[in-house]
């Protein structure tokens, strides 16, 4: 028998004896329960010194991955609610943008598959297999939201409400993904008919999500119970009511793998053929926080992307890297820093939310941020979350900021046409999956 074939005998390792009795609790409880720090819960109470005005009632994306749409519409509706004197539960239709995102993505990917086929890209190559693996996931990026709004406008949720399949998207995604793979097969057999395919996709989407309106009448009661009716609105008309120049907002990331003050992107990360490319300006974390604070001080919530699953205590709606003392409890330590977590696959963007406030401690430093999530109101604080400043440093990767708040150097950096593009499977594209 080879040495490597022998069964392992832990007694030969001369390890410290593990007191098994002390870990019986772990056998019957989640690690997050037994390693929970009560002190961290106390320091992250939901009180803040600086908040945006007229906070929204929390929305709910249900069992779908539409966080990027919800977070984007949440920061738009905050100002709209204030200007139109609406009730805090007003929402734009997330289902409307979801419908057109699915439609446009199939158009985008079939164009891409045609291009790669003409360039003799093998169906078995890593690129094609990646693009076929999960092309129609619910995720997305800020620029993809901008592309949709600029092309299709906005409608109130009361006009185009949720359906069972918009709130539970797994079924529709399976059907559409299988159809998209059919179309890829047809492309490679030179049998693809785009008009026929897009009509088929539109028909399927109507069956799952409803028929999106081209004109509608919007009736509502404002905050003072005053009745208003606005007739013959198009989605483009309704978008103009927001008075928002959505093209003024720029995407900033903190990616310590790369050089700062340069633009980056991810190849083939888009949803509309003629849509603007998704790009990011990479900046240092201190600068990012400074710009977020400036936005909040100007009453503008901030869309952001983060790794929400890290050190999240769901029952208390708290994100803090010390909320679970796993290292102390288990007698281990985690050594990866932010850059290394990205490189080694330990962290990436998984969820988009909105920052709506912050708290300043006795020394003038921000110690926590208020977060508007889109997971409903059933949890603590009516669905708003508390994010510690340390957690933000480690697990927030992207924010969207009004370009007016950038200094001249960063404005010039953003305007630079030179973009370094990562491969499609890069972690910086993960939020769009």
C-alpha positions as CSV (number, residue, x, y, z in Angstrom):
1,X,0.0,0.0,0.0
2,X,1.3,3.5,-0.9
3,X,1.7,6.0,1.9
4,X,-0.9,8.2,0.3
5,X,-3.4,5.2,0.3
6,X,-3.3,4.7,4.0
7,X,-6.3,6.0,6.0
8,X,-5.8,9.2,7.8
9,X,-5.2,8.9,11.6
10,X,-5.9,12.3,13.2
11,X,-4.2,11.2,16.4
12,X,-0.9,11.4,14.6
13,X,-1.3,15.1,13.9
14,X,-0.7,16.0,17.5
15,X,-3.4,18.6,17.3
16,X,-4.9,20.2,20.4
17,X,-7.7,18.0,21.6
18,X,-11.1,19.4,20.5
19,X,-13.6,19.5,23.3
20,X,-16.5,18.0,21.5
21,X,-19.0,18.9,24.2
22,X,-18.4,22.6,23.6
23,X,-19.6,22.2,20.0
24,X,-22.8,20.2,20.5
25,X,-24.6,23.5,20.0
26,X,-23.1,23.8,16.5
27,X,-24.4,20.4,15.6
28,X,-28.0,21.5,16.2
29,X,-27.8,25.2,15.3
30,X,-26.6,27.3,12.4
31,X,-23.1,28.7,12.7
32,X,-24.6,32.2,12.2
33,X,-26.8,31.6,15.3
34,X,-24.1,30.4,17.7
35,X,-21.5,33.0,16.6
36,X,-23.8,36.0,16.7
37,X,-22.4,39.1,18.4
38,X,-24.9,40.9,20.5
39,X,-22.6,44.0,20.8
40,X,-22.5,44.4,17.0
41,X,-26.3,44.2,16.9
42,X,-26.5,47.0,19.5
43,X,-24.1,49.3,17.7
44,X,-26.0,49.0,14.4
45,X,-29.4,50.3,15.6
46,X,-31.5,51.9,12.9
47,X,-31.0,55.5,13.9
48,X,-29.2,58.0,11.5
49,X,-28.1,61.6,11.8
50,X,-28.5,62.3,8.0
51,X,-31.3,61.0,5.8
52,X,-32.9,61.7,2.4
53,X,-36.3,63.3,2.7
54,X,-39.6,61.4,2.1
55,X,-38.4,57.9,2.4
56,X,-40.1,55.3,0.2
57,X,-42.2,52.4,1.5
58,X,-40.1,49.3,0.9
59,X,-40.8,47.4,-2.3
60,X,-40.5,43.6,-2.9
61,X,-38.9,41.8,-5.8
62,X,-40.2,38.5,-4.5
63,X,-38.6,35.4,-5.9
64,X,-36.7,37.1,-8.8
65,X,-33.3,38.6,-9.4
66,X,-34.6,42.0,-10.5
67,X,-32.7,43.9,-7.7
68,X,-31.0,46.2,-10.2
69,X,-34.4,47.3,-11.6
70,X,-36.0,47.8,-8.2
71,X,-33.0,49.7,-6.8
72,X,-32.9,52.0,-9.8
73,X,-36.6,52.7,-9.7
74,X,-36.4,53.3,-6.0
75,X,-33.9,56.1,-6.3
76,X,-36.0,57.6,-9.2
77,X,-39.3,57.4,-7.3
78,X,-38.0,59.1,-4.2
79,X,-37.8,62.5,-6.0
80,X,-40.9,61.8,-8.1
81,X,-43.0,61.1,-5.0
82,X,-41.9,64.3,-3.4
83,X,-42.5,66.5,-6.5
84,X,-45.9,65.0,-7.2
85,X,-46.9,64.8,-3.5
86,X,-47.6,61.1,-3.9
87,X,-48.0,58.6,-1.1
88,X,-44.8,56.7,-0.1
89,X,-46.0,53.4,-1.5
90,X,-46.1,54.7,-5.1
91,X,-44.0,52.5,-7.4
92,X,-43.0,52.5,-11.0
93,X,-43.8,49.2,-12.8
94,X,-40.8,46.9,-12.4
95,X,-42.7,44.3,-14.5
96,X,-42.8,46.7,-17.5
97,X,-39.0,47.1,-17.6
98,X,-38.6,43.4,-16.9
99,X,-40.8,42.6,-20.0
100,X,-38.7,44.7,-22.3
101,X,-35.4,43.6,-20.8
102,X,-36.2,39.9,-21.6
103,X,-37.3,40.9,-25.1
104,X,-34.3,43.0,-25.9
105,X,-31.8,40.5,-24.4
106,X,-33.0,37.8,-26.8
107,X,-32.5,40.3,-29.6
108,X,-29.1,41.2,-28.3
109,X,-27.9,37.6,-27.8
110,X,-29.1,36.4,-31.2
111,X,-27.2,39.3,-32.8
112,X,-24.1,38.3,-30.8
113,X,-24.5,34.6,-31.7
114,X,-24.7,35.5,-35.4
115,X,-21.5,37.7,-35.1
116,X,-19.6,34.9,-33.3
117,X,-20.8,32.3,-35.8
118,X,-19.5,34.5,-38.7
119,X,-16.2,34.8,-36.9
120,X,-16.0,30.9,-36.7
121,X,-16.3,30.8,-32.9
122,X,-16.7,27.1,-32.1
123,X,-19.8,26.1,-30.2
124,X,-17.5,24.2,-27.8
125,X,-15.2,27.1,-27.0
126,X,-15.3,28.6,-23.5
127,X,-16.8,31.9,-24.8
128,X,-19.8,30.2,-26.5
129,X,-20.5,27.9,-23.6
130,X,-20.4,30.8,-21.2
131,X,-22.8,32.8,-23.4
132,X,-25.2,29.9,-23.6
133,X,-25.0,28.8,-20.0
134,X,-27.3,31.4,-18.4
135,X,-27.9,34.2,-20.9
136,X,-31.3,35.3,-19.5
137,X,-30.8,35.5,-15.8
138,X,-32.7,38.3,-14.1
139,X,-29.6,40.3,-13.1
140,X,-28.5,43.5,-14.7
141,X,-26.4,46.7,-14.5
142,X,-27.2,50.4,-14.1
143,X,-26.5,51.2,-17.7
144,X,-28.8,48.4,-18.8
145,X,-31.6,50.0,-16.8
146,X,-30.8,53.4,-18.4
147,X,-30.9,51.7,-21.9
148,X,-34.4,50.4,-21.1
149,X,-35.8,53.6,-19.7
150,X,-34.5,55.7,-22.6
151,X,-36.0,53.4,-25.1
152,X,-39.3,52.3,-23.5
153,X,-40.0,55.0,-20.8
154,X,-41.8,54.3,-17.5
155,X,-45.3,53.4,-16.4
156,X,-46.9,53.3,-12.9
157,X,-47.1,49.9,-11.3
158,X,-50.9,50.4,-11.1
159,X,-51.0,50.4,-14.9
160,X,-48.8,47.3,-15.4
161,X,-48.7,45.3,-12.2
162,X,-46.8,42.2,-11.2
163,X,-47.8,38.8,-12.3
164,X,-47.1,35.4,-10.8
165,X,-44.2,35.0,-13.2
166,X,-42.6,38.4,-12.8
167,X,-42.5,37.7,-9.0
168,X,-41.4,34.1,-9.5
169,X,-39.2,34.2,-12.6
170,X,-37.6,30.7,-12.7
171,X,-40.3,29.3,-15.0
172,X,-40.3,32.1,-17.6
173,X,-36.5,32.1,-17.6
174,X,-36.4,28.3,-18.4
175,X,-38.8,28.7,-21.3
176,X,-37.0,31.7,-22.8
177,X,-33.6,30.3,-22.3
178,X,-34.5,27.1,-24.1
179,X,-36.0,29.2,-27.0
180,X,-32.8,31.2,-27.2
181,X,-30.7,28.1,-27.5
182,X,-33.1,27.0,-30.3
183,X,-32.4,30.2,-32.1
184,X,-28.6,29.7,-31.6
185,X,-29.0,26.3,-33.3
186,X,-30.9,27.9,-36.1
187,X,-28.3,30.5,-36.6
188,X,-25.6,27.8,-37.0
189,X,-27.8,26.0,-39.5
190,X,-28.5,29.2,-41.4
191,X,-32.2,28.9,-40.8
192,X,-32.7,31.8,-38.3
193,X,-35.6,34.2,-39.0
194,X,-35.3,37.2,-36.7
195,X,-38.7,38.7,-37.3
196,X,-40.4,35.3,-36.6
197,X,-38.3,34.8,-33.5
198,X,-39.0,38.2,-32.0
199,X,-42.8,37.9,-32.6
200,X,-42.6,34.5,-30.9
201,X,-40.8,36.0,-27.9
202,X,-43.2,38.9,-27.6
203,X,-46.1,36.5,-27.6
204,X,-44.5,34.4,-24.9
205,X,-43.8,37.4,-22.8
206,X,-47.4,38.6,-23.1
207,X,-48.6,35.2,-21.9
208,X,-46.3,35.3,-18.8
209,X,-46.2,39.0,-18.0
210,X,-49.1,40.7,-19.7
211,X,-49.3,43.1,-22.6
212,X,-47.3,46.4,-21.9
213,X,-49.3,49.6,-22.5
214,X,-48.6,52.0,-25.3
215,X,-51.1,54.6,-23.9
216,X,-52.9,54.8,-20.6
217,X,-54.8,56.9,-18.1
218,X,-53.2,57.4,-14.7
219,X,-55.5,57.9,-11.8
220,X,-54.3,58.4,-8.3
221,X,-54.9,60.0,-4.8
222,X,-52.0,62.1,-3.6
223,X,-50.7,62.4,-0.1
224,X,-53.6,64.8,0.7
225,X,-56.2,62.4,-0.7
226,X,-56.7,64.7,-3.8
227,X,-57.9,62.8,-6.8
228,X,-56.0,63.3,-10.1
229,X,-56.5,61.8,-13.6
230,X,-54.0,62.2,-16.4
231,X,-55.2,60.9,-19.8
232,X,-53.6,59.5,-22.9
233,X,-50.1,59.2,-21.5
234,X,-47.4,57.2,-23.3
235,X,-44.6,55.6,-21.3
236,X,-42.3,58.2,-22.8
237,X,-44.7,61.0,-21.5
238,X,-44.7,59.5,-18.1
239,X,-41.0,59.2,-18.0
240,X,-40.7,63.0,-18.7
241,X,-42.9,63.7,-15.7
242,X,-40.0,62.5,-13.5
243,X,-37.9,65.4,-14.8
244,X,-34.8,63.2,-14.3
245,X,-31.8,63.3,-16.6
246,X,-30.9,59.7,-16.1
247,X,-28.0,60.0,-18.5
248,X,-26.2,62.2,-16.0
249,X,-25.4,59.4,-13.6
250,X,-22.0,57.6,-13.8
251,X,-20.9,54.1,-12.6
252,X,-18.1,54.0,-10.2
253,X,-16.4,50.9,-8.9
254,X,-13.8,50.0,-6.3
255,X,-11.9,47.1,-7.8
256,X,-8.5,46.8,-6.1
257,X,-7.3,44.4,-8.8
258,X,-7.0,47.2,-11.2
259,X,-5.4,50.7,-11.5
260,X,-7.5,53.5,-10.2
261,X,-8.9,56.4,-12.3
262,X,-9.3,54.3,-15.4
263,X,-12.4,53.0,-17.2
264,X,-13.2,49.3,-17.3
265,X,-15.9,47.1,-18.8
266,X,-16.9,43.5,-19.4
267,X,-17.1,42.1,-22.9
268,X,-20.7,41.4,-24.2
269,X,-22.3,42.8,-21.1
270,X,-25.4,44.6,-22.4
271,X,-29.1,44.1,-23.0
272,X,-29.9,46.3,-26.1
273,X,-28.2,46.1,-29.4
274,X,-28.0,49.9,-29.8
275,X,-27.7,50.5,-26.0
276,X,-24.7,52.2,-24.5
277,X,-21.9,50.0,-23.2
278,X,-21.7,49.2,-19.5
279,X,-18.5,50.8,-18.2
280,X,-17.1,51.7,-14.8
281,X,-14.6,54.2,-13.5
282,X,-12.4,52.6,-10.9
283,X,-11.8,54.8,-7.8
284,X,-10.5,54.4,-4.3
285,X,-13.0,53.5,-1.5
286,X,-12.5,56.7,0.4
287,X,-13.4,58.7,-2.7
288,X,-16.4,56.6,-3.2
289,X,-17.7,57.2,0.3
290,X,-17.1,60.9,-0.1
291,X,-19.3,61.0,-3.2
292,X,-22.0,58.9,-1.6
293,X,-22.1,61.3,1.3
294,X,-22.3,64.3,-1.0
295,X,-25.3,62.7,-2.8
296,X,-27.2,62.0,0.4
297,X,-26.5,65.6,1.6
298,X,-28.1,66.7,-1.7
299,X,-31.1,64.5,-1.1
300,X,-30.2,61.9,-3.7
301,X,-30.3,58.2,-2.8
302,X,-27.5,56.1,-4.3
303,X,-27.8,52.9,-6.2
304,X,-25.1,50.5,-5.3
305,X,-23.9,46.9,-5.9
306,X,-22.5,44.7,-3.2
307,X,-21.9,41.1,-2.0
308,X,-25.0,41.0,0.2
309,X,-24.5,37.5,1.5
310,X,-21.4,38.3,3.5
311,X,-22.0,38.8,7.2
312,X,-25.7,39.7,6.8
313,X,-27.9,39.2,9.8
314,X,-31.3,38.9,8.1
315,X,-33.5,39.0,11.2
316,X,-32.1,42.3,12.3
317,X,-31.4,43.7,8.8
318,X,-27.8,44.4,9.6
319,X,-24.7,44.1,7.5
320,X,-21.5,44.2,9.5
321,X,-18.3,42.2,9.0
322,X,-18.1,41.6,12.8
323,X,-21.7,40.5,13.2
324,X,-20.7,36.9,13.4
325,X,-17.6,35.9,15.4
326,X,-17.0,32.8,13.3
327,X,-13.2,33.0,13.6
328,X,-13.2,33.2,17.3
329,X,-15.9,30.5,17.7
330,X,-14.2,28.1,15.3
331,X,-10.6,28.9,16.1
332,X,-9.6,29.9,12.6
333,X,-8.9,33.0,10.6
334,X,-9.8,34.2,7.1
335,X,-6.8,35.9,5.5
336,X,-8.0,37.2,2.1
337,X,-8.3,41.0,1.6
338,X,-10.8,42.6,-0.7
339,X,-8.6,42.2,-3.8
340,X,-7.8,38.6,-3.0
341,X,-11.5,37.8,-2.4
342,X,-12.3,38.8,-5.9
343,X,-9.2,37.0,-7.4
344,X,-9.9,33.8,-5.6
345,X,-13.6,33.7,-6.2
346,X,-14.6,34.4,-2.5
347,X,-16.6,37.6,-3.3
348,X,-18.4,39.4,-6.1
349,X,-21.4,41.6,-6.6
350,X,-24.7,39.7,-6.0
351,X,-27.3,42.4,-5.1
352,X,-28.2,46.0,-5.8
353,X,-29.8,48.3,-3.2
354,X,-30.0,52.0,-2.4
355,X,-28.2,54.1,0.2
356,X,-30.6,56.6,1.8
357,X,-28.7,57.9,4.8
358,X,-25.8,57.8,7.2
359,X,-24.9,58.3,10.8
360,X,-22.0,60.4,12.2
361,X,-20.3,59.4,15.4
362,X,-18.9,61.7,18.2
363,X,-15.7,62.2,16.2
364,X,-17.3,63.3,13.0
365,X,-16.8,59.9,11.2
366,X,-19.5,58.0,9.4
367,X,-20.0,54.7,11.2
368,X,-23.1,53.3,9.5
369,X,-25.3,53.8,6.5
370,X,-29.1,53.3,6.0
371,X,-30.1,51.0,3.1
372,X,-33.3,50.7,1.2
373,X,-33.7,47.1,0.1
374,X,-36.3,45.4,-2.0
375,X,-37.1,42.4,0.1
376,X,-40.4,43.5,1.6
377,X,-41.4,45.0,4.9
378,X,-41.8,41.9,7.1
379,X,-38.3,42.1,8.7
380,X,-37.1,44.7,11.2
381,X,-37.3,48.5,10.6
382,X,-40.0,48.0,7.9
383,X,-37.4,46.6,5.5
384,X,-34.6,49.2,5.7
385,X,-31.2,47.9,6.6
386,X,-28.2,49.1,8.5
387,X,-24.7,48.8,6.8
388,X,-21.6,49.4,8.9
389,X,-18.9,51.6,7.3
390,X,-16.4,48.8,7.6
391,X,-18.7,46.4,5.8
392,X,-19.1,49.0,3.0
393,X,-15.3,49.2,2.6
394,X,-15.0,45.4,2.2
395,X,-18.1,44.3,0.3
396,X,-19.5,47.3,-1.7
397,X,-18.1,47.4,-5.2
398,X,-20.1,49.8,-7.2
399,X,-22.1,53.1,-6.8
400,X,-24.0,55.3,-9.2
401,X,-23.4,59.0,-8.7
402,X,-24.6,62.2,-10.4
403,X,-21.8,63.4,-12.6
404,X,-22.2,66.9,-11.1
405,X,-20.6,65.7,-7.8
406,X,-17.4,64.4,-9.4
407,X,-14.3,66.6,-9.4
408,X,-12.9,67.8,-12.7
409,X,-10.3,65.0,-12.8
410,X,-12.8,62.3,-12.4
411,X,-15.1,63.9,-15.0
412,X,-12.2,63.8,-17.4
413,X,-11.4,60.2,-16.5
414,X,-15.0,59.2,-17.1
415,X,-15.0,60.9,-20.5
416,X,-11.9,59.0,-21.6
417,X,-12.9,56.6,-24.5
418,X,-10.2,54.1,-23.6
419,X,-11.8,51.2,-21.8
420,X,-10.1,48.0,-20.6
421,X,-12.6,45.2,-21.1
422,X,-12.6,42.1,-18.9
423,X,-13.7,38.7,-20.3
424,X,-17.5,37.9,-20.0
425,X,-17.0,35.7,-16.9
426,X,-15.2,38.4,-14.9
427,X,-16.6,38.9,-11.4
428,X,-17.3,42.6,-12.2
429,X,-20.1,41.3,-14.5
430,X,-21.7,39.0,-11.9
431,X,-24.5,41.4,-11.0
432,X,-25.9,41.0,-14.5
433,X,-26.3,37.2,-14.2
